[in-house]
Amino acid sequence: MRDFHSLNEKEIIALAISLEEEDERVYSDYVEGLRENFPTTAAVFEEMRKEETGHRQRLIELYRKRFGEHIPLIRRQDVKGFVTRAPLWLAQPLQLDKIRGQASAMEVETRRFYERAAARAPDAATRQLFDDLAQEERTHAERAAALKSEKLGKEELEKEDEAKRRLFVLQIIQPGLAGLMDGSVSTLAPVFAAAFATRNSWDAFLVGIAASLGAGISMGFAEGLSDDGSLTGRGRPLLRGIVEGAMTTLGGIGHTLPYLIHDFRIATGVAVVVVIIELAIISWVRHKYMDTPPLTAALQVGVGGALVFLTGILIGSS
């Protein structure tokens, strides 16, 4: 790896060409990744990609005049001082706020590169081009904001906010809610059946932990193997499986932990309160994200939870 100060003018221009080509491809990946769900923001990044293409062409023209046709491959990872970028293909699905922040960081880094390069360029034409590109990168964020204001009006921003919300519901809320409902409701019967059958808090706790972990593993695998998200838009199956498995386990553990209290009656009373809180949270999530009327959500969850709860008590008391 070379230090920037050890590069000569030819190598600096070659590095600049490589940097502009990489930024151009990054913006192209942004466009491709956002086109389906966020077409307006994709159009903004398409404008930025075209700008980077123009920078690269100007640098290539200068290089040809000074040094000929062969341009050595000098990459950012070959020179000390550049920030390491995470591969874009590892960051799927793309998140709007995150990639906008990454784009700003790219512009700042490129501007600083051109400022340092201009200070070291002995040729007047090279120094002038680097100064011009540094100035353009300095105003890049402002021009990008202008593009955003121009292309992303109130209606378009509302559409993209709705698209983000839809993706969040499909990829996080739905599997998480399914897991929370399964963990909170399905484990009620074995936990309270064990509690009333044995009248022993520790026995009820062991049954609850086993049921919660078993349900979490089962639901996680079931969700992860259900579909790959390519047609449904539900995102990566691994993420959905982890979310659903974790929420299933959490839903069961919530009303299991009170049975760490030695006194059976107190533990059961606390567990009942926790169950009511769990069902209330599930109802609220269904109302907020699944557009279920609050009364309907409360009745659906409450009736189901009450039936399972009574089933556990009847079996345990028989």
N, C-alpha and C positions, 0 to 999 in steps of 0.2 A: 504494500500500500504506500502511495506517494503522498508527500506533504504538498499542499497547494502552492506554497512558495517555491517549490522545486520545479514547477511546470514552466515550460517556455510558452511563447505566444501561440505557436502552432498547436501545442497540446491543450492550451486553455480554450481556444476556439473549438477544437474537436470535442472537448468536454462539454462546452456550451451547447453544441449541436446534439450531443447525446442527452443532455438534460432536457432540452426542449422536446426531443422526440419522446422521451419517457413521460413528460407532463402531458404531451398530446395524447399518448395512449391511455394515460390514466383518465383524462377527461372523456375519451372515447368509451372507456369501460363504464364510467359514470352514466353516460348517455344510454348505453345499452342496458345497464342494470335498472335505470329509472324509467325507461320509455313506457313500459306497460302500465305501471301504477301512478307515475308522476310525470306525465308527458311535458308539462310546462316547465318544470325544473330541468328536465332533460334538454329542452330547447335552450335554456340558459347555458348549460355546460357545453352544448354544441357550439355556441358562439365563442366560448372560451377556448374550445379545442381549435377552432379555426384561427384564433389569434395566435396560439402557440405554433400552429403550422406556418403562419406568416413569419414569426420569429426565426423558426428553423430555416426557412428558405433564404432569409436575409443573411443568416450566418453561413450557410453553405455557399452562397454567392461570394461572400467575402473570402472564405477559405479558398475557393477555386482561383480567385484573382491573386492571392498571396502564395499559395502552396501547391496548387495543382488539383488533380482529381481524386487522389487517394486520401481518404479521411480515416485516420487510425481510430479504433474502437477504444475509447477511454470512458469508463462508466463511473457513476457517482460512488459506487462501492470500492473503486480503485483509488480514491482520493480521501484523505482524512478530513473530517470536519462536517460531513453531511449527516443529516438525521436519517436513521434507518426507518424505512417505511414498511408497514405490515403489508404483505401481499393482498391485493384487493379480493382475490378469489377466496381468501380465508374469512372475509368479512361479510359473507352473504347471510341473510338478505341485507341490502344496503339501507342505512338509516340516514334520513335527510340531514338532520342537524349534525351528525357526525361527519358526513362527507363534506358538508359546507365548511366545517371547521378545518378539515384536512386540506381543502382547497385554499383556504386563507393561509395556512401554514406553508403550503407549497409556494405561494406567491411571495411571501416574506423571505423564504430561503433563497429563491431564485433572484430576487432583487438584491439581497446582500451579496450573492455570488457575483453579479454583474458590477456592483460597486467596487468590490475587491479586484475583479478582473480589469476594470477600467483603470484603476490606480497603477496596475503593473504593465499595461500595454504600452510598448514603445512606439508603435505605429499610430499616427494621428487618426487614420480612418478606422482602425480597430477600436481605438479608445472612444471615438465618437459613437460608433455603433453600440458599444457596451454601455455608454452613458445613456443613449436613447432607450435601449432595452431596459435599463435600470429604472428610468423614469416611467416607462410604460408599465413595468411591473409594480411600481409604486402606486400608480393610479388604477391598477388592475382591479383592486377590490372596490374602488369607487365606481368604476365602469361596470363591474359585475352587479353591484347594487342597483345601478341605473337600469341594467338589463332586467334584473329581477323586478324592479318597480314597473318597468314597461311591460314585461311579459306576464308577471304574476299580479294581476289585479285582484280586487277583493273577492270576486267570484271564483277565480282560479285558486287563490289561497284557500278558500273554503272547501273547494273540491279536493285539494291535496291534503288538507287536515282530515277530511272525511275518509280519504284513502288510507292515511296513516292509522286512523282509528279502526278502520275495517281490518287492516292487516294485524293490528295489535289484538283485536278480538279473536281473529282466526288462529293466530299463532300462539298467543299467551292465555287470553281469558278463557276461551272455550276449553282447552285441555285442563287448565288450572281449575276451572269451575267444576268440570266433570270429576276431577280427582277429589276436590274438596267435598262435593256432594257424596261421592261414593265412600270416602273415608269417614265422613261425619255420620252418615246415615247407616251404612251397611255394618259398621262395627258396633253400633248401639246394642244390637241384639246379643252378640256374644259377650260383650263387656258386662252388661247389666244382668244377663242370664247367669254368668259366672259369679257376679257379686251377690245376687239373691240366693243362689244355690249354695254357696259356701259360707256366706256372711263373713268372708275374710278379704280384707283390702288387698293384701299381697297377691292372693290368687287371682283376683279380678285384674290387678295391674299386669300380671304376667300374660293373662289371656288377651288383654287389650293391646299390649305391645306386640305380641305375636300376630294378632289380627291386623294391626295397623301396618306393620312391616310387610307381612305377606300380601296384603291388598295393594300396598304401594308398589312392590315389585311386579305384581301381576298386571296392574293397570299401566305401569310404565312400559312394560314390554308390549302390552296390547296396543297402546297408542303408538309406540315407536314402529311397530310392524304393520300398522293399519294402511298407510299410504305414504308415498314419498313427497307429497305436496306439490308435485309438478303440475297437476291439473286442477287441484282444489285451491291452490294459493295458500295452503295452511303452513307453509314453511318447512324447515328441516325436521324430519321425524325424530332425530336424536334430541333436539331441543324440546319438542312437544312431549316426548316420552319422559324426559327428566322433570319437566314442569308438572305433568300429570302424576307421575309417581311420587314426587315430593309433596304435592298438595294432598294426595290421598293419604300418605303417611301422617302428615300434619293434622288432617281432619280427624283421624282416629286417635292420635296421641293426645289431642286436646282434652277429651273427656276421660282419658285413661290416667293422666298424671295425677288428678285428685286422689286416686287410690294409693298414692304414696302416703297419704294420711292414715295413720294406724286405726283410728276410730272409724268403723264401717259406716255409721249413720252420717257422721260429718262428711266423710269422703263422698258418699252418695249424694248428699245435698249439694256439695260443691260441684260434683260432676253434672248434676241436673242443670245448675246455673250455666255451666260451660256449654252444655248442649244448646240451651236457649240462645246463648250468644252466637254460637256457630251457625245455627239455623237463621238467625237474624242477619248475619254477615252474608250468607248464601243468598238470602232474599234480596238484600241490597245490591249485590253484584248482578243478580239476574235483572233487577229493575234498571240499574245504571247502564249496563253494557249489552244486555240482551233485549232491551226495550219491552220488558214484561211489566204490566201495571203493578204497582206496589202491593195492592191487596191480593191480586192473583198470585204473585210471586210468594207472598207470605202464606197463603192458603195451601199452595202446592207443596212448598217445602215443609210447612208446619204439619200438615196432615200426614205426609209420608214419614216424617221423623217421628211423629207421635205413634203411628201404627207400629213402626219397627221397635220403638222404645217399649211399648206395651207388650209386644211379642216377647222381647227379652225378659221382662219382668214376669210374665205369665209362665214362661218356660222355666225360669230360674226358681220360681216359687212352687212349682208343681212337685 
